[in-house]
Amino acid sequence: MKVRVTVMLKEGVLDPQGKAISHALQTLGFPGVTEVHVGKVIELDVEGSDQAAVQKQAEDMARDLLANLVIEDFKVEVL
């Protein structure tokens, strides 16, 4: 089963990469972009046919390794 884990910085955590991209977009002539948030997307192939069990396993993986819960939030999608 395919699983997508999206990890983003929590609201209020400084995102220097997002700020740099935002500034670069402004410089390149894209004034409509007001905020940029940079994160990561991790796609996993997980064995199993029970969607709820795969969802829980992926959430456990995100908590234990894929996200730093002090500064990041995550979202798990079973595709």
Order of alpha helices (4+ residues) and beta strands (2+ residues): beta-alpha-beta-alpha-beta
